[in-house]
Amino acid sequence: MIRLLPAVTGFVAAASLICATIAPARADTEEPRHTVVAKIGAIEIRQYGPRLAADVIMQGDEEDAQSDGFRALADYIFGNNTARSKIAMTAPVAQERSEKVAMTAPVAQTREGGAWRVRFFMPSKYTRETLPQPNNQAVQIVEVPGETMAVLRFSNSRSAEAVAIQTAALLRGLEGSRWTAAGAPVTWLYDPPWTLPFFRRNEVAVAVKAR
């Protein structure tokens, strides 16, 4: 019989507790419905239906935009809206590069530092008519059309460098397949920032079409 050292036993117990805490929280979080229509190694080809989302566009580097955008969207779903009501958090949080400045300014193009679109998907129970409207004009409600996405899952770091590496792997994985990229890559984050890195569910995705 193998005896575990007290430190090892403590670590196993702590890890088990964390797993038990994270799994139910993630299970209770609604995700956009989808169907996996094909696989290419670790890449899933998913078909998503139309859905509603709240968008905000942030200037700055990728990680600062992610943080600032999350706060603006969290403010909306926590009650800064026309109904003063809370909206359930869903997963994932989406982030992609945008060439347009915020919609509250004149429509323009910017290449100095870029801009980033941060997106929360809305719970499926809402329609455009029943969803509370944001009080912050920088937050926009948009209808996301149905789309086919190639998705690669990863854990641990979700830094700009890590996302770039995974995005490159996703695009390489599509080479030679019947699927070709049909849009800009997007990052999907499923867990809050305080989640231990090896428990995180992160994904990079890109819209695709069949050749």
N, C-alpha and C positions, 0 to 999 in steps of 0.2 A: 504494500500500500504506500503510495507517495504522499509525503507530508509537505504541505505548503508552508513557507515561512509566513509569519504574521503579516509582514508588509505586503506580500503577494496576496494573501487572503483578503487583506483590507482593500487592495486595489480591485480584486475580482468583485468583491461585494459592492464597492462604489460604482464600478462599471455596470454591474447588473442593475443597480438602483437607477443610474442615469438612463440606461436602455428602457427600463420600465416607465420612466418619466417621459422620455421623448416619444416613444412609440404611440401611446394614447393621444398625446397632443397632436401629432401629425395625422393620426387616424381621424381625429375630429375636425380637421381642416379640409374644407371642400377644395377640390381641384377641378379645373375644366375637364369635362368628359371628352374622352378620345378613344379611338380604336387603333391598335397596332396592326398595320397592314403588311409590314415586311420588316426583316432584320438584315443588317449587313454587319456581321461580327457583333460588336458591342453597340452599334448604332441601331436605334429604333426608328422606323418610318411611321409616324402617327398621323391619323386623320382627326382634326378638330372641327367641331361645328362652330357656328357664329356665337359670339359672346360679347358681353359688355365689359368695359374696363374704364378705370380712371387713370388719366395720363398727366404727367407733369414733365416739362422739359427744363433741364438744369445745365448751366454752363459750368465749366471746370473740368478737372481730371476725372477719370472713371470712378474712383473710389469716393471722392468728395461728392460727386453728383449722386452716387448711389445713396449715400447717407442723407444728403439734403432732400433728395426726392422722396426717400422713405418717410422722412419726418413730415413733409407737406401732405403726402397721401394718408399717413396715419392720422394726421390732424383732421382730415376730411371724414374718415370712417369712424373716428372716435367722437364725432358729434358736431364738427364745424360744417354743418350743412343746413339746408332749408328746413328740414324736419327736426333738426336738433336730436337726431337719433343715431345710435351706434349701428354700424354695418359690420357683419361678421367678417373677420379676416379670412382670406383664402390664400392658396398657394398655387403657383409660385409668384414671387415678385419678379417682374421682367425688366431688363435694362438693355437698351440698344443705342448705338450711335445715331444722332440726328443731325442733319445739316441745317435745320431751321431753328430760329430763335423762338422763345416762348410766344404762344399765340396771342398774348395780351399786347405784344409789340407789333409794329408793321411786319408783314411777312418779309423775311430777308434770308440771306445765306451767310454763314460764318464758317471760317476755317481756322480762326485763331483760337487754338485750344479745343475746338470742337464743342459740341453740345450733346447731351444724353437724354434720351427719353426713358423715364422710369414709370412702370405700369403696375397697377393692382388690378387683377381680374375681379369682377363683382360676382356675388353669389347668384346662382342660377335662378333663384326665386324672383328676382327683379326683372322688370321690363324697363324700357327707356322712360315710360310714363310713370312708373311707380318708384324708381330709384331716386332717393333724395339728391338734390343738386348741390354742388359745392358752393360754399360762400366765398372761397378763395378763387378768384378768376383765373389764376395760373393753373388750376386743376380742371381738366377737361374730361367730360364723359364721351367716350367713343364707342362705336360699334365695330368690333373686330370680326371680319368675315371668316367663314370657314376656310381652313387651309390645311395643306399637308406639310408636316414638319419632319425633318431629320434631326434626331436628338441623341446626344451623347452625354451620359451621366458620369459624374466624378465626385469625389469627396475632398476633404482637407481644404487647402487654401482656395479662396476665391478672389485673390488679388488680381490686378490687371494682368500681371505676367502669367499667372496660372490660367486665367481665362483665355489669353492669347494662345497658349500652348494647346489647350483643349480644343479651341476653335480650329486651329491648324490641323489637329488630328481628325476632327470631324470632317473638314473639307477634303483631306487626303483620303479618308475612308470612303467618300462618295465617288472618287475617281475610278473609272472602269465599271461602275454600276449602271443600272438603268435610270438612276435618279441624278438630277443636276440641280445645283443651287439656283433659286429663283428670287432671292432677296438678300438682305443684309443679316448677318448673324446676330443672335440675341442671347443674353444670359438669363437663365431662370434660377432663382434662389428660393429654396423651400423652407429654410430654417432661420431663426433669429440669429443675430450676430454673436450672442453669448454661447451658442451651441458648440460643444467641443468639435474641433476640426474633423476628426475621423468619423463623427456621427453625422456630418452635414450631407445633405442631398443637394448637389448643384448640378445644373445641366447647361450645356450650350446647344443651341438649336438654330436651324436655318430653314426657311421655306424652300420646298423642292417641287419639281415637276418631273414626270416620267419622260424619258427621252423618246 
